[in-house]
């Protein structure tokens, strides 16, 4: 056979092989796409697409079908790439939910085009429409879920800045749809949170605003402080200012927790809301009458709290009226901002501002077998005062005298996860049935302890106005949100509570941020130099002016003019240095970006080319 025929046959075989490989590639993709449709591998650093065990358990518990309507304005958002990236993240997560629900979740993906029936459907569900700009179209980006009995739940709009709680929000929506009964919360309070008769004013006292909010969301049962047993339908117990409780009531609380019940406790070393009745024969207030504690239970459960200590914080001190039109900072009435909140806990992540008054501090006892998470804490400019100091506080300014911060952050509210021992190891008190006594709990319970009661009072977070006979409330702090979030979170199952904040898909350019911080530090240092020189020059000019006593003192002297000219020249020089610093910043960032482009584009192409050449050489050697 001639060499030309051999070459022609080799080319034919090569082309045929390429065609066969292409066909096989398509077939393999089609077959694998169907056979392994449910198989996924999460290779992301923070396992963004791996659902937490709590979510998986909730998905397995679904008995009745759940329908999810995912609305995203795909066409309208073409010019908003950042939102589209996050929308794709939400879509893939929802698809994961539907895939792992064993057919119990049906997902509908809807693009509500303007003036369409789909847009009307989104509006009918109550989703939030966000305008893209003046005169522009609106964007829908939310989720509507419904169950078999016609009840619905919403996420009106997926906010990108809440991405770390995306899984929690979706899981909570599904959990609420499959648990339709209104939760029952028992509220035992030693302060007048409910409507009651005020002996001093001889009038009916309105309930606290926080009580009204809780009653709108949950079934609230008022618990008498002499209770010896709780109803079986109680899903959460909330204690507010529990002081002077009988041993039988303490045992009832203990056994409620021993049976797996979650608990929220508001204690206080000095509660202004607890106004004692004045005895005409003894007008002086008794010692410790305004403090509350659960020492017997706390000691057994590993919770450390002292009613004898009140937090003082110089950084967060609020200014209060002290009379005669004067105002001074009160070191124990605090206004706490986001830096004081736990950022990755769903209870506190969305809060903006919380106020507390004469609050205490909580922490785990040394050696206690508990998992502790701070929710609200002070700054490191804090100290601990003796609570007795506030019984006869002579003046607010006395709190700042000899104030020496301990450089510690004190926790005002925290979550304890534990498998506690009973505070009654010998069993129930006398006259109480001891047959069902539980000494050790095998499962984990959650106990949230807040060392301040006053934060729940109206004056600390909400403004109430009377408008045409109706009470209008305007919240200026997040105290109410914190209280509701805590109840809402603990009412969920242990699986829902375990769903924590996750990492976000958006990764920062850490090196770029580092360069920017370094340049900003230099910029601020140079700017401070300029400001110091400016003040020095102004003082010099003022000094020269004060030395002149002639009638032309309003006219600049030669010395003043020279000083000003010198300062102006110096000011221009410093400004040049500032521009240089800023230029170097941009230059370094641009150089880093150029290197990234070279690596991502050029280097990858070179590596692929080398691999292709190596494979080609191997094939040639085999043929030879």
C-alpha positions in Angstrom: 0.0 0.0 0.0 1.4 3.4 -1.0 2.4 6.0 1.6 -0.2 8.5 0.3 -3.0 6.0 0.9 -1.7 5.3 4.4 -1.7 9.1 5.2 -5.2 9.5 3.8 -6.4 6.5 5.8 -4.7 7.9 8.9 -6.4 11.3 8.5 -9.8 9.6 7.9 -9.3 7.5 11.1 -8.3 10.6 13.0 -11.3 12.6 11.9 -13.6 9.7 12.5 -12.1 9.3 16.0 -12.7 13.0 16.8 -16.3 12.7 15.7 -16.8 9.5 17.7 -15.3 11.2 20.8 -17.6 14.2 20.3 -20.6 12.0 20.1 -19.5 9.9 23.1 -18.9 13.2 25.1 -22.5 14.3 24.4 -23.9 10.9 25.2 -22.0 10.7 28.4 -23.2 14.1 29.5 -26.8 13.3 28.6 -26.7 9.9 30.4 -24.9 11.2 33.5 -27.2 14.2 33.6 -30.1 11.9 34.0 -28.6 9.1 36.1 -26.7 11.4 38.5 -29.1 14.3 38.5 -29.5 14.2 42.3 -25.7 13.8 42.9 -23.9 17.0 43.7 -20.4 17.7 45.1 -19.9 20.9 47.1 -16.4 22.1 46.6 -16.8 25.6 48.0 -14.6 26.6 50.9 -17.4 27.2 53.4 -19.8 24.5 52.1 -22.2 27.1 50.9 -24.4 24.5 49.1 -24.4 21.9 51.9 -27.5 22.2 54.0 -27.1 21.9 57.8 -28.2 18.8 59.7 -31.0 20.8 61.3 -32.4 21.7 57.9 -32.1 18.1 56.6 -34.0 16.9 59.7 -36.8 19.4 59.1 -37.1 18.4 55.4 -37.4 14.7 56.4 -40.2 15.6 58.8 -42.5 17.1 56.2 -45.7 15.1 56.0 -48.0 17.3 53.9 -47.0 18.9 50.6 -45.5 22.4 50.6 -45.5 24.7 47.5 -42.8 27.4 47.0 -43.2 30.2 44.5 -39.9 31.8 43.8 -40.3 35.2 42.2 -37.3 37.0 40.5 -37.5 39.7 37.9 -35.0 38.1 35.5 -35.6 40.4 32.5 -35.8 43.6 34.5 -32.6 42.9 36.4 -30.3 42.5 33.3 -28.4 45.6 34.3 -27.9 44.6 37.9 -25.3 41.8 37.8 -24.7 41.8 41.6 -28.3 41.1 42.3 -28.5 38.4 39.6 -25.5 36.6 41.1 -27.3 36.5 44.5 -30.6 35.5 42.8 -28.8 32.5 41.2 -27.5 31.6 44.7 -31.1 31.7 46.1 -32.4 29.6 43.1 -29.8 26.9 43.6 -30.5 26.7 47.3 -34.2 26.4 46.8 -33.6 23.7 44.2 -31.6 21.8 46.8 -34.5 22.0 49.2 -36.9 20.7 46.7 -34.6 17.9 45.7 -34.0 16.7 49.2 -37.6 16.8 50.3 -38.6 13.5 48.7 -41.2 15.2 46.6 -42.8 17.1 49.5 -41.7 20.5 48.2 -42.8 21.8 44.8 -40.8 24.7 43.5 -42.2 27.2 40.9 -39.7 29.7 39.5 -41.5 32.7 38.2 -40.3 35.8 36.3 -42.9 38.5 37.0 -42.6 40.5 33.8 -44.1 44.0 34.1 -47.9 44.2 33.4 -48.1 40.4 33.4 -50.3 38.0 35.3 -47.2 36.8 37.1 -46.6 40.3 38.4 -50.2 40.5 39.6 -49.6 37.1 41.3 -46.5 38.5 43.1 -48.4 41.5 44.3 -51.3 39.4 45.4 -48.9 37.3 47.6 -47.7 40.5 49.2 -44.1 40.4 47.9 -42.1 43.7 48.0 -41.6 45.5 44.7 -38.4 47.5 44.6 -38.1 50.2 42.0 -35.0 50.1 39.8 -34.9 53.9 39.5 -36.9 57.0 38.8 -39.6 56.1 36.3 -38.2 52.6 35.9 -39.7 49.1 36.4 -39.9 47.4 39.7 -38.0 44.2 40.7 -39.6 41.3 42.6 -37.2 39.0 44.5 -39.0 37.0 47.1 -40.5 33.7 48.1 -44.1 32.8 48.9 -44.8 29.4 50.5 -48.1 27.7 51.1 -49.2 24.4 52.7 -52.1 22.0 52.1 -54.5 23.9 54.3 -54.1 27.2 52.5 -51.8 28.9 55.0 -49.0 31.0 53.5 -45.7 32.5 54.6 -43.5 35.1 52.9 -40.0 36.3 52.5 -41.0 39.6 50.9 -37.5 40.4 49.5 -34.2 38.5 49.7 -31.8 41.2 50.9 -28.2 40.5 49.8 -26.8 41.9 53.0 -28.6 39.1 54.9 -27.1 36.3 52.8 -25.5 34.6 55.9 -29.1 33.9 57.2 -30.5 32.8 53.9 -30.7 29.1 54.9 -32.3 30.0 58.3 -34.9 32.2 56.7 -36.0 29.6 54.2 -35.9 26.8 56.7 -38.0 28.8 59.2 -40.5 29.5 56.4 -40.9 25.8 55.7 -40.9 24.9 59.5 -43.7 27.4 60.0 -45.8 26.0 57.2 -45.5 22.4 58.5 -46.3 23.5 62.1 -49.5 25.4 61.8 -50.6 25.6 65.5 -50.1 28.9 67.2 -47.3 28.5 69.7 -48.2 28.7 73.4 -45.9 30.8 75.6 -46.1 30.9 79.3 -45.2 34.3 80.8 -44.5 34.6 84.6 -43.8 38.2 85.5 -43.3 39.9 88.8 -43.6 43.3 87.1 -46.9 44.7 85.7 -46.6 43.6 82.0 -50.3 42.8 81.7 -53.3 45.1 82.2 -53.8 45.6 85.9 -55.1 47.9 88.6 -52.7 50.6 89.8 -53.2 51.0 93.6 -51.5 54.4 93.7 -53.4 56.0 90.8 -56.6 54.0 91.3 -56.8 53.4 87.6 -56.4 50.5 85.2 -52.8 50.2 84.0 -52.3 49.5 80.3 -50.2 46.4 79.3 -46.7 47.0 78.2 -46.2 47.3 74.4 -44.0 44.3 74.3 -46.8 42.2 75.8 -49.1 43.4 73.0 -46.5 42.5 70.4 -46.1 39.0 71.8 -49.8 38.4 72.0 -50.2 39.3 68.3 -47.7 36.6 67.3 -48.1 33.9 70.0 -50.7 32.6 72.4 -49.5 34.1 75.7 -50.6 32.5 79.0 -50.2 34.5 82.1 -48.6 32.3 84.8 -49.3 32.9 88.5 -46.1 33.1 90.5 -47.4 30.5 92.9 -47.8 27.9 90.2 -46.6 24.4 91.1 -47.1 22.7 87.7 -47.2 24.0 84.1 -49.8 23.0 81.4 -48.7 20.3 79.0 -49.3 22.5 76.0 -46.7 25.1 77.1 -44.0 25.3 74.4 -41.9 28.0 75.9 -41.6 29.5 79.4 -40.6 33.2 79.8 -39.7 34.5 83.3 -39.5 38.2 83.9 -38.1 39.5 87.2 -38.5 36.2 89.1 -37.9 37.2 92.7 -39.2 35.6 95.9 -40.4 32.5 94.2 -41.5 29.6 96.4 -39.6 26.3 96.5 -42.6 24.6 94.8 -42.6 27.1 91.9 -38.8 26.8 91.5 -39.3 23.0 91.3 -42.0 23.4 88.6 -39.6 25.6 86.6 -36.8 23.1 87.1 -38.8 20.1 86.0 -40.2 22.0 83.0 -36.6 22.4 81.8 -35.8 18.8 82.8 -38.6 17.7 80.4 -36.8 19.5 77.5 -38.6 22.8 77.7 -36.7 25.9 76.5 -36.6 28.9 78.9 -36.0 32.7 78.7 -35.2 34.5 81.9 -35.0 38.3 82.5 -33.3 39.0 85.8 -32.1 42.3 87.1 -29.8 43.5 89.9 -31.8 46.8 90.2 -35.1 46.9 88.3 -36.6 50.4 88.1 -39.8 48.8 86.7 -40.2 47.1 90.1 -41.7 49.9 92.1 -42.2 48.8 95.7 -45.2 49.8 97.7 -44.4 52.5 100.2 -45.1 51.7 103.8 -46.0 55.0 105.7 -44.4 53.6 108.8 -41.2 52.7 106.9 -40.7 54.8 103.9 -37.1 53.7 103.3 -36.9 51.0 100.7 -35.8 47.6 101.9 -32.4 46.3 100.8 -32.4 44.3 97.6 -36.1 44.6 97.0 -35.6 45.6 93.4 -33.3 42.7 92.4 -34.3 39.3 91.1 -32.5 36.0 90.8 -32.8 32.2 90.2 -29.8 31.3 92.3 -30.9 27.7 93.2 -31.5 26.9 89.5 -28.6 28.9 88.1 -26.1 27.2 90.4 -27.3 23.7 89.3 -27.3 24.6 85.6 -23.9 26.3 85.5 -25.1 29.9 85.1 -23.1 32.6 86.8 -25.1 35.8 87.7 -24.9 38.1 90.7 -27.7 40.5 91.7 -25.1 42.6 93.6 -23.4 43.9 90.4 -24.5 46.6 87.9 -22.6 47.3 84.7 -21.2 50.8 84.0 -19.9 51.5 80.5 -18.3 54.8 79.6 -18.5 54.2 75.8 -22.3 53.4 75.7 -23.4 55.8 78.4 -26.6 57.7 77.5 -27.2 61.4 78.4 -30.0 61.9 80.8 -31.7 65.0 82.4 -30.5 65.7 85.9 -32.7 68.8 86.5 -32.4 72.5 86.1 -32.0 72.0 82.4 -28.8 70.1 82.9 -27.8 66.9 81.2 -25.1 64.4 82.1 -24.0 60.9 80.9 -25.4 58.1 83.0 -22.8 55.3 83.0 -25.4 52.6 83.8 -28.1 53.6 81.3 -26.6 52.4 78.1 -27.4 52.7 74.4 -25.8 49.7 72.6 -25.1 49.6 68.9 -24.3 46.8 66.4 -20.8 46.4 67.8 -22.3 45.1 71.0 -24.4 42.4 69.3 -23.6 38.9 68.2 -23.4 39.3 64.4 -23.9 35.6 63.4 -26.9 34.9 65.6 -30.4 35.3 64.1 -31.7 36.9 67.3 -29.3 39.9 67.2 -28.0 40.1 63.7 -30.7 42.5 62.4 -30.8 44.8 65.5 -29.6 48.4 65.3 -29.8 49.9 68.8 -30.8 48.6 72.3 -31.1 50.4 75.6 -30.6 48.9 79.0 -30.7 50.4 82.5 -28.8 49.2 85.6 -28.1 45.9 83.9 -26.2 42.9 85.3 -23.9 40.4 83.7 -24.1 36.7 83.0 -21.5 34.0 82.1 -21.0 30.3 82.6 -19.7 29.1 85.9 -16.1 27.9 85.8 -16.0 24.3 84.8 -19.7 24.1 83.9 -20.5 21.7 81.1 -22.5 24.3 79.0 -22.1 25.9 75.6 -22.3 29.6 75.9 -22.9 32.3 73.3 -23.0 36.0 74.1 -25.8 37.8 72.5 -25.4 41.4 73.9 -22.2 42.6 75.5 -20.6 45.9 76.7 -17.5 47.6 75.3 -14.1 47.2 77.0 -14.6 50.6 78.8 -16.8 49.0 81.4 -16.8 48.3 85.2 -19.0 46.6 87.7 -20.7 48.8 90.4 -22.3 47.5 93.5 -26.1 47.5 92.9 -26.7 49.0 96.4 -25.0 52.1 95.1 -28.2 52.9 93.1 -30.6 52.9 96.0 -29.5 56.3 97.1 -27.5 57.6 94.2 -26.7 61.2 95.2 -26.0 62.4 91.6 -25.4 60.8 88.2 -22.0 62.4 87.9 -20.7 60.3 90.9 -20.7 57.3 88.7 -17.8 58.8 86.6 -15.7 59.6 89.6 -12.6 57.4 89.8 -13.9 55.4 86.9 -11.3 52.8 85.9 -12.4 50.5 83.1 -11.4 46.8 83.6 -10.8 46.4 79.8 -13.3 43.5 79.8 -16.5 43.0 77.9 -19.3 42.0 80.1 -22.2 39.9 78.7 -25.7 41.3 79.3 -27.6 38.6 77.5 -26.4 35.2 76.5 -27.6 31.8 75.3 -26.8 28.6 77.3 -27.1 25.2 75.6 -26.9 22.4 78.1 -28.0 19.0 79.4 -28.6 20.2 82.9 -28.9 18.4 86.2 -31.9 19.0 88.4 -31.6 21.6 91.1 -33.5 19.2 93.3 -31.3 16.0 93.4 -33.3 14.6 96.3 -36.6 14.9 94.4 -39.7 17.1 94.8 -40.4 19.3 97.9 -43.0 18.1 100.3 -46.6 17.9 99.2 -45.5 17.5 95.5 -45.8 14.3 93.5 -42.3 12.8 93.2 -43.2 9.9 90.8 -42.2 11.7 87.6 -39.1 13.5 88.9 -36.3 13.8 86.3 -32.8 14.2 87.8 -30.7 14.5 84.5 -31.8 15.6 81.0 -30.4 13.5 78.2 -31.2 16.0 75.4 -30.0 19.6 74.9 -32.1 22.6 76.0 -31.7 26.3 75.4 -31.8 28.9 78.2 -31.5 32.5 77.3 -30.6 34.8 80.3 -31.0 38.6 80.0 -29.6 40.5 83.0 -32.0 43.5 82.6 -35.8 43.8 83.0 -36.1 47.5 82.3 -35.2 47.0 78.7 -38.8 45.6 78.2 -40.5 48.7 79.6 -42.1 51.2 77.1 -39.9 54.1 78.1 -36.7 52.3 77.1 -37.6 51.7 73.4 -40.9 53.0 72.2 -42.8 56.3 72.1 -46.6 56.0 72.6 -48.9 58.8 71.4 -52.7 59.2 71.7 -54.2 60.1 68.3 -58.0 60.4 68.2 -58.4 57.9 70.9 -56.0 55.4 69.3 -52.5 54.6 70.8 -49.8 55.1 68.1 -46.5 53.5 68.9 -43.2 54.5 67.3 -40.2 52.3 68.2 -36.9 54.2 68.4 -34.9 51.2 69.7 -34.7 47.5 68.9 -35.6 46.2 72.4 -39.0 44.8 71.2 -37.4 43.1 68.2 -34.9 41.4 70.5 -37.6 40.1 72.8 -39.7 38.8 69.9 -36.7 37.3 68.1 -35.6 35.4 71.3 -39.1 33.9 71.7 -39.5 33.1 68.0 -36.1 31.5 67.9 -36.6 29.2 70.9 -40.0 28.2 69.8 -38.5 26.5 66.8 -37.4 22.9 67.1 -33.8 22.1 68.2 -33.2 21.6 64.5 -34.2 25.1 63.5 -32.3 26.6 66.4 -29.2 24.8 65.2 -29.3 26.5 61.8 -26.8 29.2 62.3 -25.5 32.1 60.1 -23.5 30.8 57.2 -20.6 32.3 55.2 -21.5 34.4 52.1 -20.7 33.5 48.5 -19.1 36.9 48.0 -15.4 36.8 49.0 -13.6 40.1 49.7 -10.3 40.9 48.0 -8.3 40.7 51.3 -5.0 41.9 49.8 -6.7 44.9 48.2 -8.4 45.7 51.5 -5.1 45.4 53.3 -3.5 47.8 50.8 -6.4 50.2 51.2 -6.1 50.1 55.0 -2.4 50.8 54.9 -2.8 53.8 52.6 -5.7 55.1 54.7 -3.5 54.9 57.8 -0.8 56.9 56.0 -3.4 59.4 54.7 -4.9 60.0 58.2 -1.5 60.4 59.7 -0.5 63.0 57.1 -3.9 64.7 57.5 -3.4 64.9 61.3 0.0 66.5 60.7 -1.7 69.1 58.5 -4.4 69.8 61.1 -1.7 70.2 63.8 0.3 72.6 61.7 -2.9 74.6 60.9 -3.7 75.0 64.6 -0.1 76.0 65.3 -0.2 78.6 62.6 -3.5 80.0 63.8 -2.2 80.3 67.3 1.0 82.0 66.0 -1.1 84.5 64.1 -3.4 85.1 67.1 -0.3 85.7 69.3 1.2 88.2 66.8 -2.1 90.0 66.6 -2.4 90.2 70.4 1.0 91.9 70.6 -0.1 94.8 68.5 -1.8 97.8 70.2 -1.9 100.3 67.4 -5.0 101.4 65.6 -4.3 99.3 62.5 -4.5 96.1 64.5 -7.1 94.8 62.1 -4.6 95.0 59.2 -2.1 92.1 58.9 1.4 93.0 59.8 4.4 91.9 57.7 5.2 89.2 60.3 1.6 87.9 60.1 1.7 87.9 56.3 4.9 86.1 56.2 3.6 83.5 58.7 0.5 83.0 56.5 2.5 82.6 53.4 4.8 80.1 55.1 1.8 78.1 56.2 0.1 78.2 52.8 3.3 76.8 51.2 3.5 74.1 53.9 -0.1 73.3 53.3 0.4 72.9 49.6 3.4 70.6 50.2 1.4 68.4 52.6 -1.5 68.2 50.1 1.0 67.0 47.4 2.1 64.3 49.8 -1.5 63.3 50.4 -2.1 63.1 46.7 1.1 61.0 46.4 -0.2 58.6 49.0 -3.5 58.2 47.3 -1.8 57.8 43.9 0.5 55.0 45.4 -2.6 53.3 46.8 -4.3 53.3 43.3 -1.1 52.2 41.7 -0.6 49.2 44.0 -4.2 48.1 43.6 -3.9 48.5 39.8 -0.7 46.5 39.7 -2.3 43.8 41.8 -5.3 43.7 39.4 -2.9 43.4 36.4 -1.1 40.5 37.9 -4.4 38.8 38.6 -5.4 39.2 35.0 -2.1 37.8 33.8 -2.4 34.8 36.1 -6.1 34.1 35.3 -5.9 34.7 31.6 -2.4 34.4 30.3 -1.0 31.8 32.7 -4.0 29.4 32.3 -3.7 29.7 28.5 0.0 28.9 28.7 -0.6 25.9 30.9 -3.3 24.5 28.5 -1.0 25.1 25.5 1.8 23.2 27.2 -0.5 20.3 28.1 -1.7 20.2 24.5 1.8 20.1 23.1 2.8 17.4 25.6 -0.2 15.3 24.6 0.6 15.8 20.9 4.2 14.8 21.4 3.0 11.6 23.2 0.7 10.7 20.3 3.5 11.3 17.8 5.9 9.1 19.7 3.3 6.3 19.9 2.8 6.5 16.1 6.5 6.4 15.5 
